[in-house]
Amino acid sequence: MEERKLDAQESIELITRMIRNTRQRLERHSGRPFLIWGYTTVAISLLNYALNLTGADPLWSLTWFLIPVLGMLLMRLFPEKKSTDPHTEIDRIVNALWLVCSLALIPIFIICIFHGWSYRTSLFMLIALVMSIGAASTGLIVRSKIYTVAGFLGMGLSVLFALYDYALIYWHQPDGAPRNAMLFNNEILIFAAVFVIIMVIPGHIINYRTRHGK
């Protein structure tokens, strides 16, 4: 039997329902991954900040690569409950978006490795910007204010890295090395703050709403 084609109104209603179902599922189940990846990134950032303050060996900067390792391990240790909701085309689009954002981090790391860790300002800025774009785009696709606001706030905070570049140039003096090092190291705190904004806070809001049925 030939399938009936949907008219314009039915197509709009179907797309609206798919978006609503995806948004509800994301807001029920994304609190856990947001908190895992958010807290992991913040924790490793603060670890490196502390190591830099104590003048640790530069090789300790390799601890940044613990973020994907710990993140994937924690995701395995704390799996989410199986969802009985059917997946929609919007789910595929959102998953594809985050896959692209994650893969975009690979060339960023490669560029940093080949050009040296002195380029870490650009590294922090690009990673924060890519992840913020992912959060904002997700919010716009599924019409979620939480993701949208968090993503755009993260994009705004990414501008602070460029401002710090100018600060480093302005304060560059032969006898001002400690002050320069402090300004340079504080970029890690900006990086951590961006992930608090785009992942940790939204994760707690989502979990609160899920627990209270809001």
SELUMNU-815468 format. One record per residue: z, y, x of N, C-alpha, C in turn; residue number from 1. Coordinates in Angstrom, 3 decimals. Layout:
N
- Z  Y  X  Z  Y  X  Z  Y  X  NUM $
...
This chain:
214
- 0.000  -1.185  0.839  0.000  0.000  0.000  0.000  1.247  0.883  1 $
- -0.823  2.216  0.518  -0.922  3.437  1.309  0.319  4.290  1.103  2 $
- 0.899  4.765  2.208  2.097  5.589  2.125  1.766  6.962  1.568  3 $
- 2.690  7.462  0.738  2.492  8.783  0.149  2.766  9.865  1.185  4 $
- 1.865  10.828  1.282  2.045  11.927  2.220  3.007  12.949  1.637  5 $
- 3.865  13.486  2.517  4.838  14.481  2.071  4.157  15.833  1.931  6 $
- 4.553  16.570  0.891  4.043  17.930  0.773  4.872  18.857  1.654  7 $
- 4.527  20.134  1.695  5.188  21.089  2.602  6.678  21.181  2.333  8 $
- 7.060  21.247  1.057  8.477  21.395  0.712  9.267  20.163  1.125  9 $
- 8.719  18.975  0.883  9.402  17.736  1.251  9.522  17.615  2.770  10 $
- 8.502  18.056  3.497  8.545  18.017  4.961  9.661  18.919  5.486  11 $
- 9.776  20.109  4.916  10.833  21.040  5.328  12.210  20.462  5.042  12 $
- 12.361  19.858  3.858  13.646  19.256  3.495  13.994  18.100  4.431  13 $
- 12.976  17.298  4.806  13.206  16.175  5.719  13.651  16.679  7.084  14 $
- 12.963  17.694  7.622  13.319  18.257  8.925  14.715  18.864  8.878  15 $
- 15.024  19.575  7.786  16.354  20.189  7.632  17.437  19.127  7.610  16 $
- 17.181  18.012  6.911  18.151  16.928  6.848  18.337  16.275  8.205  17 $
- 17.242  16.100  8.953  17.333  15.531  10.299  18.159  16.424  11.212  18 $
- 17.925  17.734  11.135  18.682  18.670  11.961  20.162  18.628  11.596  19 $
- 20.450  18.592  10.290  21.846  18.562  9.844  22.535  17.285  10.308  20 $
- 21.857  16.138  10.188  22.447  14.870  10.621  22.703  14.861  12.129  21 $
- 21.745  15.397  12.890  21.904  15.445  14.344  23.054  16.352  14.732  22 $
- 23.142  17.532  14.090  24.222  18.459  14.399  25.581  17.827  14.113  23 $
- 25.702  17.171  12.971  26.965  16.534  12.607  27.333  15.431  13.586  24 $
- 26.322  14.646  14.015  26.594  13.576  14.971  27.002  14.135  16.330  25 $
- 26.296  15.169  16.781  26.637  15.794  18.054  28.045  16.362  18.032  26 $
- 28.403  17.006  16.930  29.716  17.626  16.849  30.828  16.596  16.652  27 $
- 30.455  15.357  16.298  31.457  14.299  16.201  31.624  13.543  17.516  28 $
- 30.531  13.399  18.252  30.561  12.493  19.401  30.362  13.162  20.762  29 $
- 30.033  14.447  20.803  29.743  15.062  22.097  30.968  15.672  22.768  30 $
- 32.104  15.689  22.085  33.310  16.228  22.704  33.706  15.458  23.952  31 $
- 33.618  14.131  23.890  33.996  13.282  25.021  33.113  13.525  26.242  32 $
- 31.771  13.417  26.156  30.956  13.664  27.355  31.067  15.090  27.860  33 $
- 31.192  16.059  26.960  31.342  17.442  27.410  32.623  17.603  28.228  34 $
- 33.715  17.004  27.763  34.984  17.118  28.482  34.951  16.346  29.795  35 $
- 34.344  15.164  29.794  34.277  14.361  31.018  33.490  15.091  32.099  36 $
- 32.276  15.533  31.769  31.443  16.200  32.772  31.972  17.585  33.107  37 $
- 32.524  18.255  32.115  33.075  19.580  32.368  34.272  19.543  33.297  38 $
- 35.251  18.704  32.978  36.462  18.615  33.802  36.156  18.038  35.184  39 $
- 35.228  17.084  35.256  34.861  16.525  36.563  34.277  17.604  37.465  40 $
- 33.373  18.410  36.921  32.750  19.480  37.702  33.777  20.524  38.118  41 $
- 34.650  20.903  37.204  35.687  21.899  37.523  36.637  21.364  38.582  42 $
- 37.045  20.091  38.459  37.988  19.507  39.416  37.398  19.451  40.821  43 $
- 36.147  18.995  40.941  35.513  18.926  42.259  35.286  20.329  42.823  44 $
- 34.985  21.281  41.956  34.808  22.666  42.405  36.103  23.213  42.991  45 $
- 37.217  23.006  42.293  38.507  23.501  42.782  38.934  22.771  44.053  46 $
- 38.577  21.478  44.162  38.863  20.737  45.387  38.154  21.382  46.571  47 $
- 36.869  21.696  46.403  36.111  22.315  47.488  36.602  23.729  47.782  48 $
- 37.031  24.427  46.760  37.598  25.768  46.965  38.844  25.673  47.841  49 $
- 39.717  24.710  47.521  40.942  24.527  48.304  40.624  24.089  49.734  50 $
- 39.661  23.190  49.891  39.287  22.724  51.230  38.738  23.872  52.079  51 $
- 37.940  24.746  51.454  37.398  25.885  52.196  38.486  26.857  52.614  52 $
- 39.481  27.037  51.753  40.586  27.938  52.085  41.391  27.431  53.284  53 $
- 41.493  26.100  53.386  42.270  25.513  54.479  41.441  25.324  55.745  54 $
- 40.154  25.705  55.705  39.300  25.570  56.879  38.939  24.145  57.208  55 $
- 38.764  23.328  56.191  38.426  21.918  56.401  37.040  21.773  57.012  56 $
- 36.793  20.581  57.550  35.487  20.282  58.153  34.375  20.485  57.117  57 $
- 33.240  21.088  57.503  32.132  21.314  56.564  31.618  20.052  55.892  58 $
- 31.834  18.894  56.536  31.373  17.646  55.938  32.063  17.361  54.599  59 $
- 33.223  18.007  54.377  33.912  17.817  53.106  33.082  18.350  51.939  60 $
- 32.088  19.180  52.243  31.226  19.701  51.168  30.438  18.587  50.491  61 $
- 30.347  17.432  51.160  29.662  16.297  50.544  30.411  15.766  49.324  62 $
- 31.666  16.213  49.148  32.423  15.783  47.966  31.780  16.290  46.673  63 $
- 30.865  17.254  46.777  30.151  17.711  45.578  29.382  16.556  44.941  64 $
- 28.948  15.601  45.762  28.183  14.477  45.225  29.061  13.495  44.453  65 $
- 30.382  13.741  44.447  31.272  12.920  43.631  31.124  13.234  42.146  66 $
- 30.553  14.398  41.830  30.447  14.786  40.419  29.640  13.765  39.617  67 $
- 28.397  13.423  40.016  27.666  12.416  39.216  28.313  11.039  39.272  68 $
- 28.914  10.692  40.424  29.545  9.370  40.556  30.742  9.252  39.619  69 $
- 31.662  10.224  39.702  32.850  10.191  38.850  32.479  10.360  37.380  70 $
- 31.492  11.230  37.120  31.085  11.448  35.735  30.576  10.177  35.088  71 $
- 29.684  9.463  35.771  29.152  8.220  35.215  30.222  7.143  35.115  72 $
- 31.142  7.110  36.100  32.221  6.121  36.057  33.139  6.361  34.858  73 $
- 33.518  7.618  34.627  34.390  7.945  33.498  33.693  7.706  32.167  74 $
- 32.378  7.945  32.128  31.641  7.663  30.896  31.652  6.173  30.583  75 $
- 31.658  5.344  31.645  31.724  3.888  31.456  33.124  3.450  31.039  76 $
- 34.132  4.077  31.656  35.513  3.697  31.378  35.969  4.137  29.998  77 $
- 35.382  5.234  29.510  35.772  5.758  28.199  34.531  5.876  27.308  78 $
- 33.983  4.729  26.895  32.767  4.753  26.071  33.069  5.282  24.674  79 $
- 32.053  5.869  24.065  32.232  6.367  22.706  32.069  5.233  21.702  80 $
- 32.630  5.459  20.518  32.520  4.446  19.484  31.084  4.355  18.993  81 $
- 30.695  3.141  18.640  29.345  2.916  18.140  29.138  3.704  16.847  82 $
- 28.048  4.444  16.794  27.742  5.224  15.595  26.833  4.427  14.677  83 $
- 27.133  4.471  13.380  26.307  3.773  12.392  25.222  4.689  11.830  84 $
- 25.256  5.968  12.231  24.257  6.918  11.740  22.899  6.629  12.370  85 $
- 21.832  6.706  11.588  20.487  6.473  12.151  20.079  7.613  13.064  86 $
- 19.386  7.298  14.147  18.896  8.324  15.063  17.607  8.921  14.520  87 $
- 17.443  10.198  14.756  16.287  10.913  14.231  15.417  11.433  15.376  88 $
- 14.286  12.031  15.014  13.396  12.619  16.009  14.079  13.765  16.737  89 $
- 14.975  14.476  16.046  15.714  15.573  16.672  16.621  15.030  17.775  90 $
- 17.204  13.842  17.558  18.015  13.198  18.596  17.169  12.953  19.848  91 $
- 15.949  12.462  19.646  15.069  12.189  20.782  14.747  13.475  21.537  92 $
- 14.527  14.548  20.799  14.211  15.831  21.433  15.393  16.335  22.255  93 $
- 16.590  16.255  21.700  17.788  16.714  22.410  18.038  15.860  23.646  94 $
- 17.888  14.536  23.519  18.073  13.653  24.670  17.046  13.943  25.762  95 $
- 15.799  14.196  25.347  14.752  14.517  26.317  15.054  15.839  27.021  96 $
- 15.592  16.793  26.285  15.948  18.090  26.865  16.981  17.929  27.970  97 $
- 18.044  17.154  27.704  19.097  16.979  28.707  18.630  16.103  29.871  98 $
- 17.696  15.195  29.602  17.120  14.406  30.697  16.362  15.317  31.655  99 $
- 15.570  16.229  31.106  14.821  17.172  31.944  15.772  18.070  32.717  100 $
- 16.834  18.563  32.061  17.812  19.423  32.738  18.488  18.677  33.885  101 $
- 18.827  17.405  33.658  19.476  16.614  34.702  18.533  16.356  35.872  102 $
- 17.283  16.012  35.564  16.313  15.760  36.628  15.991  17.029  37.409  103 $
- 16.105  18.182  36.755  15.831  19.453  37.436  16.836  19.731  38.543  104 $
- 18.015  19.091  38.478  19.029  19.309  39.506  18.651  18.637  40.832  105 $
- 17.811  17.593  40.773  17.434  16.862  41.991  16.690  17.754  42.978  106 $
- 15.593  18.425  42.579  14.927  19.308  43.555  15.803  20.459  44.014  107 $
- 16.722  20.906  43.158  17.638  21.982  43.564  18.507  21.518  44.726  108 $
- 19.056  20.300  44.630  19.874  19.746  45.713  19.036  19.519  46.964  109 $
- 17.817  19.019  46.789  16.947  18.755  47.947  16.632  20.043  48.696  110 $
- 16.323  21.098  47.960  16.046  22.391  48.585  17.254  22.881  49.356  111 $
- 18.445  22.723  48.765  19.670  23.165  49.427  19.913  22.382  50.706  112 $
- 19.690  21.064  50.664  19.928  20.227  51.838  19.002  20.615  52.983  113 $
- 17.721  20.845  52.679  16.759  21.171  53.725  16.927  22.582  54.278  114 $
- 17.466  23.477  53.460  17.632  24.860  53.904  19.061  25.161  54.360  115 $
- 19.939  24.184  54.235  21.316  24.378  54.696  22.224  24.876  53.587  116 $
- 23.515  24.626  53.765  24.500  24.982  52.741  24.736  26.485  52.654  117 $
- 24.123  27.266  53.556  24.231  28.715  53.432  23.507  29.220  52.185  118 $
- 22.676  28.337  51.591  21.957  28.700  50.381  22.725  28.275  49.130  119 $
- 24.016  28.022  49.276  24.755  27.472  48.151  24.901  28.462  47.007  120 $
- 24.776  29.799  47.282  24.796  30.772  46.194  23.681  30.459  45.200  121 $
- 22.464  30.249  45.729  21.335  29.906  44.874  21.556  28.557  44.198  122 $
- 22.177  27.617  44.919  22.463  26.299  44.355  23.375  26.429  43.149  123 $
- 24.501  27.142  43.305  25.438  27.327  42.198  24.771  28.025  41.025  124 $
- 24.038  29.084  41.330  23.405  29.870  40.275  22.387  29.040  39.496  125 $
- 21.542  28.280  40.206  20.497  27.507  39.551  21.083  26.375  38.709  126 $
- 22.106  25.686  39.246  22.729  24.600  38.480  23.386  25.152  37.228  127 $
- 24.151  26.235  37.381  24.808  26.847  36.222  23.785  27.314  35.199  128 $
- 22.691  27.892  35.680  21.671  28.399  34.774  20.969  27.269  34.033  129 $
- 20.615  26.196  34.747  19.924  25.061  34.118  20.794  24.420  33.042  130 $
- 22.074  24.181  33.354  22.964  23.548  32.381  23.256  24.468  31.206  131 $
- 23.333  25.760  31.462  23.546  26.722  30.370  22.335  26.771  29.450  132 $
- 21.150  26.726  30.038  19.923  26.690  29.234  19.894  25.434  28.371  133 $
- 20.332  24.301  28.945  20.393  23.061  28.170  21.324  23.178  26.976  134 $
- 22.506  23.781  27.185  23.470  23.945  26.100  22.943  24.902  25.032  135 $
- 22.374  26.040  25.464  21.856  27.016  24.509  20.673  26.449  23.721  136 $
- 19.783  25.731  24.407  18.619  25.146  23.733  19.055  24.099  22.713  137 $
- 20.054  23.288  23.084  20.580  22.301  22.147  21.136  22.984  20.902  138 $
- 21.878  24.071  21.119  22.443  24.805  19.991  21.377  25.367  19.071  139 $
- 20.305  25.900  19.655  19.230  26.467  18.840  18.457  25.376  18.089  140 $
- 18.281  24.216  18.724  17.540  23.123  18.083  18.296  22.577  16.879  141 $
- 19.596  22.332  17.057  20.383  21.718  15.979  21.161  22.752  15.171  142 $
- 20.957  24.048  15.497  21.596  25.143  14.761  23.117  25.053  14.822  143 $
- 23.626  24.868  16.028  25.068  24.795  16.262  25.522  26.048  17.000  144 $
- 26.417  26.800  16.388  26.908  28.033  16.999  27.701  27.745  18.274  145 $
- 28.420  26.623  18.303  29.245  26.286  19.463  28.374  26.161  20.714  146 $
- 27.321  25.345  20.638  26.438  25.143  21.787  25.688  26.415  22.137  147 $
- 25.211  27.123  21.113  24.414  28.319  21.363  25.211  29.398  22.072  148 $
- 26.388  29.703  21.541  27.226  30.745  22.142  27.653  30.354  23.549  149 $
- 28.090  29.093  23.722  28.520  28.629  25.037  27.381  28.710  26.047  150 $
- 26.182  28.299  25.630  25.038  28.330  26.538  24.663  29.731  26.968  151 $
- 24.613  30.656  26.025  24.238  32.021  26.374  25.324  32.720  27.195  152 $
- 26.586  32.395  26.938  27.653  32.932  27.778  27.517  32.420  29.210  153 $
- 27.190  31.122  29.349  26.980  30.555  30.677  25.816  31.212  31.393  154 $
- 24.739  31.498  30.660  23.593  32.176  31.259  23.977  33.574  31.724  155 $
- 24.809  34.245  30.933  25.269  35.573  31.330  26.138  35.526  32.572  156 $
- 27.026  34.541  32.632  27.910  34.413  33.798  27.116  34.052  35.056  157 $
- 25.968  33.404  34.897  25.157  33.050  36.060  24.699  34.287  36.818  158 $
- 24.600  35.404  36.125  24.193  36.648  36.771  25.225  37.087  37.807  159 $
- 26.470  36.662  37.618  27.525  37.060  38.556  27.250  36.577  39.977  160 $
- 26.523  35.472  40.109  26.202  34.983  41.452  25.339  35.986  42.201  161 $
- 24.374  36.583  41.496  23.528  37.595  42.132  24.360  38.818  42.520  162 $
- 25.303  39.205  41.674  26.172  40.338  41.988  27.023  40.046  43.212  163 $
- 27.431  38.795  43.362  28.218  38.420  44.546  27.370  38.463  45.804  164 $
- 26.090  38.144  45.671  25.191  38.273  46.824  25.187  39.702  47.338  165 $
- 25.078  40.646  46.409  25.086  42.051  46.806  26.424  42.438  47.409  166 $
- 27.503  41.867  46.883  28.827  42.164  47.429  28.957  41.655  48.856  167 $
- 28.405  40.459  49.112  28.458  39.904  50.463  27.685  40.781  51.448  168 $
- 26.527  41.275  51.012  25.733  42.143  51.880  26.468  43.464  52.128  169 $
- 27.073  44.001  51.079  27.752  45.300  51.181  28.955  45.229  52.117  170 $
- 29.692  44.099  52.046  30.915  43.970  52.848  30.671  43.318  54.202  171 $
- 29.413  43.124  54.560  29.113  42.478  55.840  29.419  43.432  56.990  172 $
- 30.501  43.135  57.710  30.930  43.935  58.849  31.331  42.999  59.976  173 $
- 31.135  43.386  61.231  31.476  42.510  62.360  32.926  42.062  62.362  174 $
- 33.825  42.956  61.937  35.248  42.600  61.983  35.768  42.165  60.614  175 $
- 34.866  41.914  59.687  35.302  41.577  58.333  35.018  40.148  57.939  176 $
- 34.985  39.251  58.925  34.651  37.854  58.633  35.578  37.217  57.607  177 $
- 36.919  37.374  57.704  37.787  36.749  56.706  37.498  37.235  55.298  178 $
- 37.240  38.559  55.186  36.965  39.098  53.861  35.645  38.561  53.328  179 $
- 34.646  38.471  54.201  33.359  37.925  53.792  33.496  36.479  53.338  180 $
- 34.276  35.690  54.089  34.479  34.276  53.750  35.152  34.144  52.394  181 $
- 36.113  35.040  52.109  36.804  34.980  50.829  35.836  35.262  49.678  182 $
- 34.982  36.284  49.840  34.002  36.602  48.803  33.026  35.449  48.612  183 $
- 32.582  34.856  49.715  31.634  33.756  49.649  32.258  32.547  48.954  184 $
- 33.524  32.272  49.259  34.203  31.120  48.688  34.487  31.319  47.200  185 $
- 34.663  32.547  46.768  34.969  32.811  45.363  33.825  32.463  44.424  186 $
- 32.635  32.267  44.963  31.516  31.843  44.123  31.788  30.485  43.491  187 $
- 32.593  29.672  44.172  32.961  28.370  43.613  33.759  28.561  42.330  188 $
- 34.614  29.591  42.307  35.404  29.861  41.109  34.512  30.304  39.950  189 $
- 33.470  31.068  40.255  32.517  31.458  39.209  31.832  30.215  38.661  190 $
- 31.443  29.324  39.575  30.781  28.082  39.176  31.683  27.265  38.253  191 $
- 32.951  27.138  38.622  33.903  26.397  37.796  34.077  27.078  36.438  192 $
- 34.139  28.405  36.432  34.324  29.152  35.183  33.156  28.940  34.229  193 $
- 31.940  28.861  34.773  30.763  28.635  33.928  30.877  27.298  33.212  194 $
- 31.337  26.271  33.920  31.447  24.945  33.299  32.612  24.865  32.322  195 $
- 33.640  25.678  32.544  34.701  25.775  31.534  34.125  26.350  30.247  196 $
- 33.264  27.360  30.385  32.675  28.022  29.223  31.685  27.119  28.486  197 $
- 30.793  26.445  29.235  29.704  25.717  28.568  30.048  24.275  28.212  198 $
- 31.149  23.725  28.776  31.459  22.321  28.488  32.905  22.079  28.061  199 $
- 33.869  22.579  28.825  35.267  22.261  28.539  35.711  22.867  27.204  200 $
- 35.507  24.162  27.025  35.932  24.815  25.783  35.195  24.258  24.570  201 $
- 33.839  24.141  24.609  33.154  23.528  23.464  33.626  22.102  23.179  202 $
- 33.912  21.330  24.252  34.390  19.964  24.059  35.688  19.909  23.296  203 $
- 36.624  20.805  23.632  37.908  20.844  22.916  37.726  21.323  21.477  204 $
- 36.849  22.299  21.274  36.594  22.790  19.910  36.002  21.675  19.050  205 $
- 35.038  20.938  19.612  34.396  19.850  18.875  35.410  18.762  18.530  206 $
- 36.257  18.376  19.501  37.267  17.351  19.239  38.274  17.811  18.192  207 $
- 38.636  19.088  18.247  39.580  19.626  17.244  38.975  19.542  15.851  208 $
- 37.720  19.956  15.738  37.060  19.905  14.432  36.899  18.480  13.932  209 $
- 36.612  17.566  14.859  36.445  16.161  14.464  37.767  15.578  13.951  210 $
- 38.861  15.864  14.674  40.171  15.335  14.261  40.618  15.902  12.922  211 $
- 40.281  17.167  12.672  40.749  17.815  11.446  39.684  17.824  10.344  212 $
- 38.573  17.125  10.593  37.539  16.998  9.574  36.889  18.294  9.178  213 $
- 36.727  19.219  10.164  36.115  20.517  9.865  34.648  20.525  10.260  214 $
